[in-house]
Amino acid sequence: MHGLMMEFPLTIPVMLRRAESQFAEQEIVTRLNDHALQRSTYGELARRTRRLMNVLRGLGVERGDRVATLCWNHQQHLEAYFAIPMIGAVLHTLNLRLSSDDIAYTINHAQDRMLIVDASLLPLFEQIRPHVRLEQVIVVGEGEPPEGALDYEQALANATECVDEIVLDENEAAVLCYTSGTTGRPKGVVYSHRAIVLHSLVSGLSCAMGPTERDTVLVMVPMFHAHAWGFPYTCTFVGAKQVMPGAHLDTAGLATLISTERVTQCWAVPTVWLNLLQYMDRNPGACDLSQMRTLGTGGQAMPPEAIRRFDMEFGLQVAAGWGMTETGPFSTAGTLVEESVGGDGATQHRYVQTCGSALPLTELRLRENGVPLPHDGIAAGELEVRGPFVASAYYNDDHSAEKFTEDGWLRTGDIASIDRHGQLDLRDRARDAIKSGGEWISSIAVENALMAHPSVSEAAVVAASHPTWLERPVAVVALKDGRQASEAELRAFIAPNFAKWWLPDAIIFIPEIPKTSTGKFLKSALREQYGSILLDRD
């Protein structure tokens, strides 16, 4: 017996129609290249999106074609987020922080037909252009477009609004994102309309990100990275005010936008928040956090000292989430479990340091060599995940099977434990964990301890080859401006927290930790540079 419910497709146009009909006057704010603010509304977004749909159709974009964007966070990029999938094409957000070679690779691998590019990014595009084949380029921003390219605003001005919306299948491809490629060539993840709508619905729940129409959300996560962790779609769906920082992702600009736009919610990688703390230390009162209700973080663990400071000094509870490009991207979100709500600050901070629990419709498990592990908060194994917005394969990739189990779970490559409340605690990336003399050392735990020192800005711990123990930890540390610390001082500072054999054999000071295109510590580069340092010493 079948249910007698309507066959209502879960597609991206549903989200834009809701925003236009219910939140037409809600603001969308974009910071321009000259730092001026451009103010628009969801009503205007919908009208301009329908014009862009006709522009793309007039250029010959057909169902299933890939259209790339090489853009920062702004309203025009948001228009492309909707217009491209709404004509049945596939939005491919190019990660401008990849190497030009990798960007060209992703364009060719995706077989992109057209590109929407910021004028400020044309020098980067010129590096790529000889290596790709694109039928048309549309330029966003002031200035004369290159020969053969179209001006975005002029094209929209000359277009009429699309009125014949096509009927889309919810399982059609909508967005194509590539991984950051830290372990090889970037891999393509194809999100369906259904996956994006479900992820947006779940992200809007109070147990997840939970933005509402009363919120002002600063979309700090780059829109070219895992579609900004889904926030542009989620915020549009629920009618939240969106603030787009444009090309200016500097800390001073972040502080200004939070203050002037009275931002209530913002998610970013920990580096952004660590830089903000240092900025506020140097410039007391420069950032008004009084309206902020959610300071969210993801990508890697927030150092405990930063969590403590945001709580004790600014009254802000940090919310953490975990996910990957392959998972839509959010799979978990951090909220205090019932038993911790009445606990002391240390107890609550400990829970906030975890990645929270699985979002609705998402399931997690731990396995080691194919054997399931208990969720007791102690056993640690490789984290696996499944759900309706989790990838089942990579796009046009012969090695997909290596990342997906026979019974349909994604192997994340993260080493983690899960407690009886479902709280996920990431111990390490499988490739970053250090095995010394047969015993595991968590690089994350040592990094967090080092970053609790008042002079330390950033710290990364990697494995270095050792003639006796095979691997030993080596710490690479960047100090705060004007602060000093010695190797002996830092080792003594963290010593009470660990067994002696967990302490780094060497602490190396550098100006700044290298990072991936998404702001995570680039440990592969550190291993390459310092992986033999202990052998050299011996």
C-alpha positions in Angstrom: 0.0 0.0 0.0 1.4 3.4 -1.0 0.9 6.7 0.7 -1.5 9.2 -0.9 0.7 12.3 -0.7 1.6 14.7 -3.5 4.7 14.1 -5.6 6.2 17.4 -4.7 9.9 17.7 -5.8 12.5 19.0 -3.4 14.2 21.4 -5.7 16.1 24.7 -5.3 13.3 26.9 -6.9 11.1 26.1 -3.9 13.5 27.9 -1.6 13.7 31.1 -3.7 9.9 31.2 -4.2 9.5 31.0 -0.4 12.0 33.9 0.1 10.3 36.0 -2.5 6.8 35.5 -1.2 7.5 35.7 2.5 10.7 37.7 3.0 10.7 40.1 -0.1 11.8 43.1 2.0 14.5 41.3 4.0 18.0 42.7 3.3 21.0 41.2 1.5 24.1 43.4 2.1 27.3 43.2 0.1 30.5 44.9 0.8 32.0 46.2 -2.4 35.6 46.5 -3.4 35.7 50.1 -2.2 34.3 49.0 1.1 30.9 50.7 0.4 27.9 48.6 1.3 25.3 47.6 -1.4 21.9 46.9 0.0 19.3 44.8 -1.7 16.4 42.5 -0.8 15.2 38.9 -1.4 12.6 40.4 -3.8 15.3 42.0 -5.9 17.3 38.8 -5.7 14.5 36.8 -7.2 13.9 39.3 -10.0 17.6 39.5 -10.9 17.9 35.7 -10.7 15.1 35.3 -13.3 16.9 37.7 -15.6 20.2 35.7 -15.2 18.3 32.6 -16.1 17.3 34.1 -19.4 20.8 35.4 -20.0 22.2 31.9 -19.6 19.5 30.3 -21.7 20.1 32.9 -24.5 23.8 31.9 -24.4 22.8 28.3 -25.1 23.2 26.8 -21.6 21.2 23.6 -21.6 20.1 21.1 -19.0 23.0 19.3 -17.4 25.6 21.8 -18.7 28.2 23.0 -16.1 28.5 26.7 -15.5 31.5 27.7 -13.3 31.8 30.7 -11.0 35.1 32.3 -9.9 33.8 34.7 -7.4 33.9 36.1 -3.9 30.9 36.3 -1.5 28.4 38.8 -3.0 24.9 39.1 -4.2 25.7 38.3 -7.9 27.3 35.0 -6.7 24.1 34.3 -4.8 22.1 34.9 -7.9 24.2 32.4 -9.8 23.6 29.9 -6.9 19.9 30.0 -7.9 19.8 30.8 -11.6 22.1 28.1 -12.8 20.4 25.1 -11.1 16.9 26.6 -11.8 17.5 26.1 -15.6 18.6 22.6 -15.0 22.3 23.3 -15.4 25.0 22.6 -12.8 26.7 25.3 -10.7 30.4 24.6 -10.4 32.0 26.9 -7.7 35.7 27.2 -8.5 38.0 27.3 -5.4 40.1 30.4 -6.2 42.6 29.4 -3.4 43.7 26.3 -5.3 46.7 26.5 -7.6 46.0 27.8 -11.1 46.9 24.3 -12.3 44.3 22.7 -10.1 41.7 25.2 -11.0 42.3 24.5 -14.7 42.1 20.8 -13.9 38.7 21.1 -12.3 37.3 23.2 -15.1 38.4 20.6 -17.7 37.4 17.7 -15.5 33.9 19.2 -15.0 33.7 20.1 -18.7 32.5 23.6 -17.8 31.0 25.5 -20.8 30.9 29.0 -19.3 32.4 31.0 -16.5 31.1 33.9 -14.3 34.2 35.7 -12.9 34.9 38.7 -10.7 36.7 41.5 -12.4 39.2 41.5 -9.5 40.0 37.9 -10.3 40.7 38.4 -14.0 44.5 38.2 -13.4 44.0 34.8 -11.9 41.8 33.8 -14.8 44.4 34.9 -17.3 46.8 32.3 -15.8 44.2 29.6 -16.4 42.7 30.7 -19.7 45.4 29.1 -22.0 44.7 25.7 -20.4 40.9 25.6 -20.6 38.1 25.8 -23.2 35.2 28.0 -22.3 32.5 29.2 -24.7 31.7 32.3 -22.8 32.9 34.5 -19.9 30.7 36.9 -17.9 32.5 39.4 -15.8 31.1 40.8 -12.5 32.3 44.2 -11.3 33.5 47.5 -12.6 35.8 47.9 -15.6 35.8 47.0 -19.2 35.5 43.2 -19.7 38.2 41.5 -21.8 37.5 41.1 -25.5 34.7 38.6 -26.1 33.5 38.6 -22.5 30.1 40.0 -21.3 29.5 42.5 -18.6 27.2 40.9 -16.0 25.2 43.9 -15.1 24.8 45.0 -18.7 23.6 41.5 -19.6 21.0 41.5 -16.9 19.8 45.0 -17.9 19.2 43.8 -21.4 17.4 40.6 -20.3 13.8 40.0 -19.4 12.7 37.9 -16.5 12.3 34.2 -17.1 8.6 33.2 -16.7 8.6 29.6 -17.9 10.2 27.8 -15.0 11.1 24.2 -16.0 10.0 21.2 -13.9 13.1 19.7 -12.3 13.6 16.3 -10.9 14.8 16.4 -7.3 17.6 13.9 -8.1 19.1 16.0 -10.8 22.5 17.5 -10.3 22.4 21.0 -9.0 25.9 21.9 -7.7 29.4 20.5 -8.3 32.1 21.2 -5.7 35.6 19.9 -5.7 37.6 18.9 -2.6 40.6 20.9 -1.7 43.0 18.2 -3.1 45.4 17.9 -0.1 46.1 14.3 -0.9 46.0 14.4 -4.7 44.0 16.0 -7.4 40.7 17.6 -6.3 37.7 15.2 -6.4 34.3 16.3 -7.6 31.2 16.0 -5.4 27.8 16.4 -7.1 25.0 17.6 -5.0 21.4 16.9 -6.1 18.5 19.4 -5.6 17.1 17.0 -3.1 20.3 16.9 -1.1 20.6 20.7 -1.0 16.9 21.2 0.1 17.2 18.5 2.8 20.5 19.9 4.1 19.0 23.4 4.2 15.9 22.2 6.1 18.1 20.3 8.6 20.6 23.2 9.0 17.7 25.5 9.9 16.7 23.4 12.9 17.5 24.6 16.4 19.7 21.6 17.0 21.8 22.6 14.0 22.8 26.1 12.8 19.3 27.3 13.4 19.2 30.7 11.6 15.7 32.4 11.5 14.3 35.5 9.8 15.2 37.5 12.9 18.9 36.7 12.4 21.6 38.6 10.6 24.1 36.1 9.3 27.5 37.1 8.1 28.4 34.6 5.4 32.1 34.4 6.1 32.7 30.9 4.7 33.8 31.4 1.1 31.0 30.6 -1.4 33.5 28.7 -3.5 34.2 26.2 -0.6 31.5 23.5 -0.2 28.9 26.2 -1.1 29.7 28.2 2.0 28.7 25.3 4.3 25.2 25.6 2.9 24.5 29.0 4.5 23.4 30.9 1.3 20.7 28.4 0.7 19.7 27.9 4.3 19.5 31.6 5.0 17.4 32.2 1.9 15.1 29.4 2.9 14.4 30.8 6.3 14.6 34.5 5.3 17.6 35.5 7.4 19.4 38.7 6.5 22.6 37.9 4.7 25.8 40.0 4.9 28.3 39.2 2.2 31.9 40.4 2.8 32.9 40.5 -0.8 36.6 40.1 -1.5 37.5 41.6 1.9 38.0 38.8 4.4 40.4 40.8 6.6 40.0 40.8 10.3 39.3 44.5 10.6 36.6 44.3 8.0 35.1 41.3 9.8 35.0 43.3 13.0 33.4 46.3 11.3 30.6 44.2 9.6 29.8 42.4 12.9 29.5 45.7 14.6 27.7 47.9 12.1 25.3 45.2 10.8 24.6 43.9 14.3 25.4 40.3 13.2 23.8 37.6 15.3 25.3 34.5 13.7 28.6 33.8 11.9 30.4 30.5 11.2 34.1 30.3 10.1 37.2 28.2 10.5 39.0 28.7 13.9 41.8 30.8 12.3 39.2 33.6 11.7 38.2 33.6 15.3 41.8 33.4 16.6 42.7 36.4 14.5 39.7 38.3 15.8 40.7 37.7 19.4 44.2 39.0 18.7 42.7 42.0 16.8 40.5 42.8 19.8 43.5 42.5 22.1 45.3 45.1 20.1 42.2 47.2 19.6 39.9 47.1 22.6 36.3 47.9 21.8 36.9 47.6 18.0 34.3 44.8 17.6 30.8 44.8 19.2 29.8 41.2 19.8 26.8 42.1 21.9 24.3 41.0 19.3 26.1 37.7 18.5 24.1 34.7 19.6 26.0 32.0 17.6 29.8 32.1 17.0 30.2 29.0 15.0 33.3 27.1 13.9 34.2 24.1 11.8 37.0 22.8 9.6 39.1 21.9 12.5 38.9 22.0 16.3 38.8 25.4 18.1 41.5 25.6 20.7 40.1 25.3 24.2 41.7 28.6 25.3 39.8 30.5 22.6 36.5 28.8 23.6 37.2 29.9 27.2 38.0 33.5 26.3 34.9 34.0 24.1 32.8 32.6 27.0 34.4 34.3 29.9 35.3 37.7 28.3 32.4 38.2 25.9 29.7 35.9 27.2 29.6 33.9 23.9 29.1 30.2 23.6 31.0 28.7 20.7 29.1 26.2 18.6 31.1 23.7 16.6 30.2 21.6 13.6 31.9 18.9 11.6 31.5 18.0 7.9 33.3 17.6 4.6 32.7 18.6 1.0 31.4 15.0 0.6 28.8 15.4 3.4 26.8 18.3 2.1 28.8 19.7 4.1 27.5 19.7 7.7 27.0 16.3 9.4 27.2 17.3 13.1 26.5 20.4 15.2 27.4 21.2 18.7 24.8 21.9 21.4 25.1 21.3 25.1 23.7 17.9 26.1 21.2 18.0 29.1 23.6 16.8 31.7 26.2 19.6 30.9 23.7 22.5 30.9 23.9 23.0 34.7 27.6 22.1 34.9 30.5 24.5 35.6 32.3 26.3 32.9 35.0 23.7 32.4 32.3 21.0 31.9 30.5 23.0 29.3 33.7 24.0 27.6 34.6 20.3 27.3 31.4 19.6 25.5 31.8 22.6 23.2 35.2 21.3 22.2 33.5 18.3 20.6 31.9 18.5 17.2 28.4 18.0 18.6 26.1 15.1 17.6 24.8 13.9 14.2 22.3 16.1 12.5 18.9 14.6 11.8 18.9 12.3 8.8 22.7 11.7 9.3 24.1 8.6 10.9 27.7 8.0 12.3 29.6 4.9 13.2 33.2 4.0 14.1 35.1 1.0 12.8 38.6 -0.3 13.0 39.7 -2.8 10.3 36.0 -3.4 9.5 35.0 -4.1 13.1 32.4 -1.8 14.7 33.5 0.0 17.8 31.2 1.1 20.8 30.0 4.6 21.3 31.5 4.9 24.8 33.6 8.0 24.5 36.7 5.9 24.8 37.1 3.6 21.8 38.5 5.5 18.8 38.4 4.4 15.2 37.7 5.7 11.7 34.6 7.7 11.4 32.1 6.7 8.8 28.9 8.6 7.8 25.8 8.1 5.7 22.7 10.2 5.0 20.6 11.8 2.2 23.1 14.7 1.7 26.2 12.5 1.8 27.9 11.6 -1.5 27.8 8.1 -2.7 30.7 8.4 -5.2 33.0 11.0 -6.7 32.3 12.5 -10.1 34.0 10.7 -12.9 36.6 9.1 -10.6 37.8 5.5 -11.0 39.0 5.4 -7.3 35.6 6.2 -5.6 35.3 2.7 -4.2 38.3 3.3 -1.9 36.3 6.0 0.1 33.0 4.2 0.2 32.2 0.9 2.0 30.3 -1.9 0.4 27.3 -1.3 2.7 27.0 2.3 1.6 29.0 4.5 4.2 31.5 7.2 3.5 34.9 6.6 5.0 36.0 10.0 6.3 39.6 9.4 7.2 39.0 10.9 10.6 39.9 9.1 13.8 37.2 9.8 16.4 35.3 8.6 19.4 31.5 9.0 20.1 30.1 9.0 23.6 26.7 7.7 24.8 25.1 11.0 24.0 26.3 10.8 20.4 28.8 13.6 20.9 31.6 13.3 18.3 35.1 13.9 19.4 37.7 14.1 16.6 41.0 12.7 17.7 42.9 13.2 14.5 43.0 12.7 10.8 44.1 9.2 10.0 47.1 10.6 8.0 48.0 13.1 10.9 47.9 10.7 13.9 51.4 9.9 15.2 52.3 6.3 16.1 55.4 6.3 18.3 56.8 3.0 19.4 53.4 1.3 18.7 51.4 3.9 20.7 49.1 6.6 19.3 49.6 10.3 20.0 46.9 12.8 19.1 48.4 15.8 17.2 45.2 17.8 17.9 45.5 17.4 21.7 49.1 18.6 21.7 48.3 21.5 19.4 45.4 22.6 21.6 47.6 22.5 24.7 50.3 24.6 22.9 47.8 27.2 21.7 46.6 27.7 25.3 50.0 29.5 26.0 49.4 33.2 26.0 52.3 33.8 23.5 51.2 31.2 20.9 49.1 32.3 17.9 49.1 28.9 16.0 50.6 25.5 16.5 50.7 22.4 14.4 52.1 19.0 15.3 53.3 16.4 12.8 55.1 13.1 12.8 58.8 13.1 12.1 60.8 10.0 11.4 62.9 8.6 14.3 65.6 5.9 14.2 64.3 4.1 17.3 60.6 5.0 17.7 59.8 5.2 14.0 57.8 8.4 14.5 57.9 11.2 17.1 55.9 14.4 17.4 57.4 17.7 16.2 55.6 21.0 16.9 55.7 24.0 14.6 54.7 27.2 16.3 53.8 30.7 15.3 54.0 33.3 18.1 51.7 36.3 18.5 53.1 39.7 17.4 55.5 41.1 20.0 55.4 38.0 22.2 58.2 35.6 23.1 58.5 32.0 24.2 61.3 29.4 24.2 61.2 25.7 23.3 61.8 24.8 26.9 59.1 27.1 28.2 56.5 25.7 25.9 57.4 22.1 26.7 57.2 22.8 30.4 53.8 24.6 29.9 52.2 21.5 28.3 54.0 18.8 30.3 51.4 18.6 33.1 48.8 17.6 30.5 50.5 14.6 29.0 52.6 11.5 29.5 56.3 12.4 28.9 56.4 10.4 25.6 53.6 12.6 24.2 55.8 15.7 24.4 57.3 17.0 21.1 60.9 16.1 20.5 61.4 19.5 18.8 59.5 22.8 18.7 60.2 24.9 15.7 59.3 28.6 15.4 58.1 30.0 12.1 56.2 33.3 11.3 53.0 31.6 10.2 51.6 28.1 9.8 50.9 27.3 6.1 47.3 26.6 5.4 45.1 24.8 2.9 42.7 26.7 0.6 40.1 26.3 3.2 42.1 27.7 6.1 43.2 24.4 7.8 46.8 23.8 8.7 48.6 22.3 5.7 50.3 19.5 7.6 51.5 17.8 4.4 53.8 20.8 3.7 55.1 20.6 7.3 55.7 16.9 7.1 57.6 17.4 3.9 59.8 20.2 5.4 60.3 18.8 8.9 59.6 15.1 8.6 63.3 14.2 8.7 64.5 16.8 11.1 65.1 14.3 13.9 67.1 12.0 11.7 69.2 15.0 10.7 69.8 15.8 14.4 70.9 12.3 15.1 
